[in-house]
């Protein structure tokens, strides 16, 4: 909705006031974090890592590495091909998730998207902006390490950190 409104807003401007617009609409953002600030993306990975949930909801995510989102924003600001484009990078019992959603924001989000299979096409990201998306597995691993390194998850005595050749 916001994207559509932005394009409509620019379209209604006089020629002298118009400006170029390009939107980046990521799915579930993964990858390293620079702070210990809480977000839904971080909280979900934390819950998986610390074993806070006995079951998982029947939901689907389209993953995108934060570094690819950053690259897409930079290219959108600098590439003559970018203006006018939108670049997309988005089995617990249902009653339990519904109940949990009354007091848990993450469960509330899961309840809304329950059973929805998200499929996006990142062809424009690759062909128009020239960005090669990173491996999702590496993004999740990098995110996990950054959660520990930034104090969002308690660092255990056996934690060794990343070896420098894998960063």
Beta strands, then each sheet from edge to edge (+ up, - down):
strand 1: 23-25
strand 2: 28-30
strand 3: 63-65
strand 4: 86-88
sheet 1: 1+ 4+
sheet 2: 2+ 3+
end
